[in-house]
């Protein structure tokens, strides 16, 4: 049996139950019972699709029809304990281009004025109403350390990794290839949850006619109402690329080491 090395357990001598880095990553490590697998879920990285698929595979829901509310009310249901982490037969995680993930978080959560947008409003000490938060202001807000990890939808991906090494790392940018491998090794049927969640921008026409870094959420919502959306790359300019490159250096370095620079939005 392969020895599993936990990523954050030895970072401090504090009792493991009080090791915040480990406990955070552990909360996002989910069990797939039939294959004795561990999947580390990272928000905005196809996590709804994987959690719906996992709930079906673990026998808790029969199909995806009512899965949206179920998975969000059961985030901790399949959470792994220490023994499960150590004795897993297969481990995997899905990573995403950090630039694309932040754009997705903004377009899905902040521009749509979801609960995450209002939580950010509170974290920013209510200095700016959610409908005034452009992508530029969203990215610049993260230069404040307390806001970088204020929400799991944009928290650095490395924080979610419970292991030093996984058996498989998959790129969301090449999910079609990952799907077949995951289904075989984890003994799980992948069910696309996007029609249920309405997350993602694949159903929209992507606009590249100008930079949208300073577009207000109301403008983006108006575009979505017409079936259009700013292309994720059009949200960035040189200033914002530089900020993300610095703040999410560990995420970017990990992604480049695993998948090369080609799938990155900005290499």
matplotlib code that plots the C-alpha trace (Angstrom):
import matplotlib.pyplot as plt

x = [0.0, 1.3, 2.2, 0.2, 2.0, -0.2, 0.8, 0.3, 0.4, 4.1, 4.1, 3.7, 3.9, 0.5, -2.1, -3.4, -7.0, -5.9, -3.7, -5.9, -4.2, -4.6, -8.1, -9.2, -7.7, -9.2, -12.7, -12.5, -11.3, -14.2, -14.5, -15.8, -16.7, -16.7, -13.1, -11.8, -10.8, -10.2, -11.3, -10.2, -12.8, -11.9, -14.7, -14.9, -13.1, -16.0, -16.8, -20.6, -20.3, -18.0, -20.0, -23.2, -21.5, -20.0, -23.4, -24.9, -21.9, -22.2, -25.8, -27.3, -29.2, -30.7, -30.2, -29.2, -32.7, -32.7, -29.0, -28.3, -29.7, -28.6, -24.9, -24.9, -26.6, -24.2, -20.8, -19.4, -21.3, -18.5, -15.6, -12.7, -11.3, -7.6, -7.6, -9.4, -6.8, -4.0, -5.5, -6.9, -6.4, -6.7, -6.4, -7.1, -7.7, -8.8, -6.9, -7.7, -5.8, -5.8, -6.6, -9.6, -10.8, -10.8, -12.7, -15.2, -15.6, -16.2, -18.7, -20.6, -20.6, -19.7, -21.4, -24.5, -24.7, -24.9, -24.3, -20.6, -20.8, -22.5, -20.0, -17.2, -19.1, -19.0, -15.3, -14.5, -16.2, -19.1, -17.1, -18.3, -21.7, -21.6, -22.9, -19.9, -17.3, -15.7, -13.3, -10.4, -11.6, -12.3, -8.7, -7.2, -9.2, -7.2, -4.0, -5.4, -4.4, -7.7, -9.6, -7.4, -8.9, -12.2, -14.1, -13.4, -14.4, -11.2, -9.0, -5.7, -6.0, -2.9, -4.8, -7.2, -4.5, -4.5, -1.7, 1.9, 1.3, -1.9, -2.1, -3.6, -3.8, -6.3, -6.6, -10.1, -9.0, -8.7, -11.6, -12.8, -9.6, -9.8, -13.4, -12.6, -9.7, -11.6, -14.6, -12.3, -10.0, -12.5, -15.4, -17.7, -20.0, -19.4, -22.7, -22.6, -24.2, -23.9, -27.5, -28.6, -26.4, -26.4, -22.8, -20.2, -20.2, -20.0, -23.6, -22.8, -21.2, -17.8, -17.1, -13.5, -14.3, -12.7, -11.3, -14.0, -11.9, -13.9, -17.4, -19.9, -21.8, -25.0, -23.5, -22.3, -25.8, -27.3, -25.0, -25.8, -29.5, -28.8, -26.8, -23.4, -20.6, -17.1, -14.5, -12.5, -9.3, -10.9, -11.4, -7.6, -5.1, -1.3, -1.9, -4.3, -2.2, 0.7, -1.3, -2.7, 0.8, 2.1, -0.8, -1.4, 2.3, 2.1, -1.1, 0.5, 3.8, 2.0, -0.2, 2.8, 4.8, 2.0, 0.5, 3.0, 2.2, 0.0, -3.3, -2.7, -4.7, -1.5, 1.8]
y = [0.0, 3.4, 5.7, 8.9, 12.0, 14.8, 18.3, 20.4, 18.0, 18.5, 22.2, 22.7, 20.6, 21.8, 19.1, 18.0, 18.8, 22.4, 22.6, 25.1, 24.5, 20.7, 20.9, 23.3, 20.9, 17.9, 19.4, 19.5, 15.9, 13.7, 9.9, 7.8, 4.6, 1.9, 2.7, 3.8, 7.1, 10.6, 13.6, 17.1, 19.5, 23.1, 25.5, 26.8, 23.7, 21.6, 20.9, 20.8, 18.2, 16.1, 16.4, 15.4, 12.5, 11.5, 11.7, 9.4, 7.0, 6.9, 6.0, 9.1, 10.4, 8.5, 11.1, 14.7, 16.2, 17.4, 17.4, 21.1, 21.8, 18.4, 18.9, 22.3, 21.1, 18.2, 19.7, 17.7, 14.4, 12.5, 14.3, 12.0, 11.2, 10.7, 7.0, 7.4, 9.9, 7.6, 4.4, 5.7, 3.5, 6.4, 10.2, 12.9, 16.7, 19.0, 22.2, 25.2, 28.1, 30.6, 33.5, 31.6, 30.6, 34.2, 35.4, 32.7, 33.6, 37.2, 36.5, 33.9, 35.2, 38.9, 40.3, 38.2, 39.7, 36.3, 35.7, 35.7, 39.2, 40.4, 38.5, 40.3, 43.5, 42.7, 41.7, 45.0, 46.7, 47.7, 50.5, 49.6, 48.3, 45.0, 46.5, 48.9, 46.1, 45.8, 43.0, 45.5, 46.3, 42.6, 41.7, 44.7, 43.9, 40.6, 42.4, 42.7, 39.5, 39.1, 39.2, 36.8, 34.0, 35.6, 33.1, 29.6, 30.5, 32.5, 31.2, 29.9, 26.3, 25.1, 25.6, 22.8, 20.1, 17.7, 15.6, 16.4, 14.3, 13.0, 9.9, 12.1, 15.9, 16.9, 20.2, 21.6, 23.0, 19.4, 18.0, 15.8, 13.7, 13.7, 12.4, 9.0, 8.4, 9.5, 7.3, 4.3, 4.8, 6.2, 4.0, 6.9, 8.1, 11.8, 13.7, 17.2, 19.5, 22.7, 22.5, 22.4, 25.0, 27.5, 28.1, 28.7, 30.8, 28.2, 28.8, 32.5, 34.3, 35.5, 39.2, 40.3, 43.7, 45.6, 45.3, 44.7, 45.2, 48.3, 47.1, 47.3, 44.2, 45.7, 45.9, 42.3, 41.1, 43.1, 41.4, 38.0, 38.7, 39.0, 35.8, 37.5, 37.7, 39.3, 36.7, 35.9, 37.1, 40.5, 41.1, 41.5, 44.1, 44.2, 45.6, 42.8, 40.1, 41.3, 41.3, 37.8, 36.5, 37.7, 36.8, 33.4, 32.5, 29.1, 28.2, 29.3, 27.5, 24.3, 24.5, 25.2, 22.4, 19.9, 21.0, 23.4, 27.0, 26.4, 25.9, 29.1, 32.1, 34.2, 32.4]
z = [0.0, -0.9, 2.0, 1.9, 3.1, 4.4, 3.2, 6.3, 9.2, 10.0, 9.4, 13.1, 16.3, 17.4, 18.0, 14.5, 15.5, 16.0, 12.9, 10.8, 7.5, 7.8, 9.0, 6.2, 3.6, 5.4, 5.3, 1.5, 1.1, 0.3, 0.2, -2.7, -0.9, -3.6, -4.8, -1.4, -3.1, -1.9, -4.0, -2.9, -4.0, -4.9, -5.6, -9.2, -10.4, -11.5, -7.9, -8.3, -11.1, -9.0, -5.8, -7.6, -9.1, -5.8, -4.0, -6.6, -6.5, -2.6, -2.8, -1.3, -4.2, -7.1, -9.9, -10.5, -10.6, -7.0, -6.5, -6.4, -3.0, -1.6, -2.3, -0.8, 2.3, 2.6, 2.1, 5.0, 4.5, 2.8, 4.6, 5.2, 8.6, 9.3, 8.7, 5.4, 4.2, 5.2, 3.7, 0.5, -2.6, -5.0, -4.7, -7.2, -7.5, -10.3, -10.7, -12.8, -14.5, -11.6, -14.0, -15.3, -11.8, -10.6, -13.7, -13.1, -9.4, -10.4, -13.2, -11.3, -7.8, -7.6, -10.8, -10.0, -6.4, -4.8, -1.1, -1.8, -3.1, 0.0, 2.2, 0.4, 1.1, 4.8, 4.6, 3.0, 6.0, 3.8, 2.2, -1.3, -2.4, -4.2, -7.5, -7.5, -7.4, -10.8, -11.6, -11.1, -7.6, -6.9, -7.7, -6.0, -2.8, -2.5, -2.0, 1.6, 3.2, 5.1, 1.8, -0.1, 1.9, 2.7, 0.5, -0.7, -4.3, -4.8, -1.9, -3.3, -4.6, -2.8, 0.5, -0.4, -1.0, 1.9, 0.4, -0.6, -3.7, -5.3, -7.6, -10.3, -10.9, -13.6, -15.4, -15.7, -19.0, -20.3, -18.3, -21.2, -21.0, -17.1, -17.1, -18.6, -16.1, -13.1, -14.0, -14.4, -11.3, -8.9, -10.1, -10.5, -13.3, -14.0, -14.2, -15.6, -13.0, -15.0, -16.3, -12.7, -11.1, -14.1, -13.2, -15.9, -19.0, -21.7, -22.8, -23.5, -26.5, -25.3, -26.0, -26.8, -28.3, -25.3, -21.8, -19.2, -16.1, -15.1, -16.2, -13.4, -12.4, -13.7, -17.2, -17.0, -15.9, -18.8, -21.3, -19.8, -20.3, -24.0, -24.1, -24.0, -21.5, -21.3, -22.3, -19.1, -20.7, -21.5, -17.8, -17.4, -18.3, -17.5, -14.0, -13.0, -14.6, -12.5, -9.3, -9.8, -10.8, -7.4, -5.1, -6.6, -7.4, -5.7, -7.6, -10.9, -10.3, -9.4, -12.4, -14.7, -13.2, -13.8, -17.1, -18.7, -19.7, -22.7, -20.8, -18.8, -19.8, -19.6, -19.8]

ax = plt.figure().add_subplot(projection="3d")
ax.plot(x, y, z, "-o")
ax.set_aspect("equal")
plt.show()
